[in-house]
Amino acid sequence: MASTPEHFDAIVLGAGGAGLFCALTAGQRGRRVLVIDHAPEPGKKILISGGGRCNFTNLHTAPDRYLSANPHFAKSALSRYTQHEFIAMVDRHGIAWHEKTLGQLFCDGTAKQIVAMLIDECDRGNVTVRLGASMGEVGHADGVFSVAHGNRIARAPSLVIATGGPSIPKLGATGFAYDLARRFGLKVVEPRPALVPLTLPSDEALFRSLSGVATPVVARAGKTRFAEAALFTHRGLSGPAILQVSSYWRHGEAVGIDLIPDAPTDWLIAAKAARPKAGLRSVLGEHLPDRLAEALADQLALNGGLADQRDANLRAAEARLRDWQFRPDGTEGFAKAEVTVGGIATAGLSSQTMEARSVPGLYAIGEAVDVTGWLGGYNFQWAWSSGWAAGQQV
Ligand SMILES: Cc1cc2nc3c(=O)[nH]c(=O)nc-3n(C[C@H](O)[C@H](O)[C@H](O)COP(=O)(O)OP(=O)(O)OC[C@H]3O[C@@H](n4cnc5c(N)ncnc54)[C@H](O)[C@@H]3O)c2cc1C
């Protein structure tokens, strides 16, 4: 039998980065906050993130590093609670960190420190965090939300949807946020797996034989390019450059890869003058891992030494190496996606407060919303910033 309803100022659904940050912000403003999650522990994605060290923000956080149907939406929250404010909190908790590359900040120790920090900050705000609670009926009447969970009912004038997106279901991720948002009349931008390896069709089998080979590239989907490493896998392509372009890639499109980003223009012509007897394979081997150099030389089929090749053919080979076309047949899906592109449509939300325009008191934050960051700490910064924005308001 359900117990007597408990009353709070705000109920936050989801104890991930966004939900905890919203809760600690509101709690420290003196609001009575309840966080509910079905997982047995808080912040499960934080714990496994960044190889267990949590890439918790990025020094170069800026709105142009986020995908959304409305590219302006993230500006307000990101500018009011910045990466520098989060770094200051991490410093206050004595958590040592380092910049790995490209502005990406990681704990020196473990991601557990970030979860412990968020829970400690929630405690300072007297937030009630209820874990392992299966979510029941969510109601709304006379400006008050009610949430059944386990055998309890909680009521509050503010309800925050912070249950994330459907990527990595085995960690407890669900499409709950979208179902709930739709029930309240909000629209959802089609969710797609993002920051995810791409799969190649069987006629690209040659590259499967390169499984495990990594090389620095510039990868391109449409007009968007990323200069990072690519990794050949037994199913297709992965590595940071590929994960980044996967968020922009659409079915049917090609991904173009510059395999020799550091080679100067007309590098093969120069190599022909300097080492006329050298073959393409050995010249490629100066820029690429051996197995990849061999596979590409086979594909380009320029037999003999460089001196035997016409300049036009060398230029054509270089052009192909600078924009090698792959046609992925799909992605490895939500099971392997670090995030979800799409989600609760920003058109129905205030960018200042994350409150639903048509349902006063209802908020959506974090990955549940149609705002998706690049790889490199941008997604957690969105969780903190959007959580902070809603936490100021509830
Ligand atoms: C392997 C991996 C590594 C990552 N590494 C990084 C990184 O290093 N840096 C970075 O910036 N981003 C990283 N990300 C992305 C980042 O984890 C997410 O963007 C971020 O966790 C989103 O926070 P959130 O609070 O919105 O959602 P989540 O962290 O997903 O939290 C949602 C919470 O809601 C709960 N929930 C879901 N459905 C229900 C339901 N029906 N009932 C009750 N509770 C529910 C879940 O249990 C969860 O606790 C990584 C993601 C993955 C999968």
The ligand as a MOL file (V3000), in Angstrom:
LIG
                    3D

  0  0  0     0  0            999 V3000
M  V30 BEGIN CTAB
M  V30 COUNTS 53 58 0 0 0
M  V30 BEGIN ATOM
M  V30 1 C 31.2500 4.7560 -21.8300 0
M  V30 2 C 30.9510 6.2320 -21.7140 0
M  V30 3 C 31.9770 7.1180 -21.4560 0
M  V30 4 C 31.7170 8.4860 -21.3840 0
M  V30 5 N 32.7490 9.3310 -21.1100 0
M  V30 6 C 32.5130 10.6540 -21.0350 0
M  V30 7 C 33.5450 11.5600 -20.6460 0
M  V30 8 O 34.6610 11.1330 -20.2910 0
M  V30 9 N 33.2650 12.8860 -20.6660 0
M  V30 10 C 32.0260 13.3740 -20.9840 0
M  V30 11 O 31.8240 14.5950 -20.9710 0
M  V30 12 N 31.0030 12.5430 -21.2930 0
M  V30 13 C 31.2310 11.2050 -21.3100 0
M  V30 14 N 30.1890 10.3600 -21.5950 0
M  V30 15 C 28.8460 10.9300 -21.7840 0
M  V30 16 C 28.2440 11.2500 -20.4000 0
M  V30 17 O 28.3610 10.0910 -19.5880 0
M  V30 18 C 26.7820 11.6590 -20.5160 0
M  V30 19 O 26.6340 12.6940 -21.4450 0
M  V30 20 C 26.2550 12.1170 -19.1580 0
M  V30 21 O 26.4080 11.0630 -18.2250 0
M  V30 22 C 24.8050 12.5490 -19.2370 0
M  V30 23 O 24.3820 12.8730 -17.9330 0
M  V30 24 P 22.8410 12.8090 -17.5490 0
M  V30 25 O 22.7940 13.0520 -16.0810 0
M  V30 26 O 22.0510 13.6480 -18.4510 0
M  V30 27 O 22.4000 11.3140 -17.8500 0
M  V30 28 P 22.9230 9.9320 -17.1860 0
M  V30 29 O 24.2980 10.0550 -16.6710 0
M  V30 30 O 22.6310 8.8780 -18.1970 0
M  V30 31 O 21.9780 9.7440 -15.9180 0
M  V30 32 C 20.6310 9.3910 -16.0600 0
M  V30 33 C 20.2100 8.6720 -14.7990 0
M  V30 34 O 18.8130 8.3660 -14.9300 0
M  V30 35 C 18.5800 7.0410 -14.4960 0
M  V30 36 N 17.4160 6.5220 -15.2100 0
M  V30 37 C 17.2880 6.2800 -16.5390 0
M  V30 38 N 16.0790 5.7870 -16.8040 0
M  V30 39 C 15.4180 5.7000 -15.6150 0
M  V30 40 C 14.1300 5.2500 -15.2420 0
M  V30 41 N 13.2670 4.7810 -16.1540 0
M  V30 42 N 13.7970 5.2860 -13.9200 0
M  V30 43 C 14.6780 5.7400 -12.9890 0
M  V30 44 N 15.8930 6.1870 -13.2830 0
M  V30 45 C 16.2670 6.1710 -14.5860 0
M  V30 46 C 19.8720 6.2910 -14.8280 0
M  V30 47 O 20.0140 5.1580 -13.9730 0
M  V30 48 C 20.9300 7.3520 -14.5960 0
M  V30 49 O 21.4520 7.3140 -13.2790 0
M  V30 50 C 30.4120 8.9830 -21.6190 0
M  V30 51 C 29.3760 8.0900 -21.8580 0
M  V30 52 C 29.6250 6.7230 -21.8860 0
M  V30 53 C 28.4770 5.7860 -22.1280 0
M  V30 END ATOM
M  V30 BEGIN BOND
M  V30 1 1 1 2
M  V30 2 1 2 3
M  V30 3 2 2 52
M  V30 4 2 3 4
M  V30 5 1 4 5
M  V30 6 1 4 50
M  V30 7 2 5 6
M  V30 8 1 6 7
M  V30 9 1 6 13
M  V30 10 2 7 8
M  V30 11 1 7 9
M  V30 12 1 9 10
M  V30 13 2 10 11
M  V30 14 1 10 12
M  V30 15 2 12 13
M  V30 16 1 13 14
M  V30 17 1 14 15
M  V30 18 1 14 50
M  V30 19 1 15 16
M  V30 20 1 16 17
M  V30 21 1 16 18
M  V30 22 1 18 19
M  V30 23 1 18 20
M  V30 24 1 20 21
M  V30 25 1 20 22
M  V30 26 1 22 23
M  V30 27 1 23 24
M  V30 28 2 24 25
M  V30 29 1 24 26
M  V30 30 1 24 27
M  V30 31 1 27 28
M  V30 32 2 28 29
M  V30 33 1 28 30
M  V30 34 1 28 31
M  V30 35 1 31 32
M  V30 36 1 32 33
M  V30 37 1 33 34
M  V30 38 1 33 48
M  V30 39 1 34 35
M  V30 40 1 35 36
M  V30 41 1 35 46
M  V30 42 1 36 37
M  V30 43 1 36 45
M  V30 44 2 37 38
M  V30 45 1 38 39
M  V30 46 1 39 40
M  V30 47 2 39 45
M  V30 48 1 40 41
M  V30 49 2 40 42
M  V30 50 1 42 43
M  V30 51 2 43 44
M  V30 52 1 44 45
M  V30 53 1 46 47
M  V30 54 1 46 48
M  V30 55 1 48 49
M  V30 56 2 50 51
M  V30 57 1 51 52
M  V30 58 1 52 53
M  V30 END BOND
M  V30 END CTAB
M  END
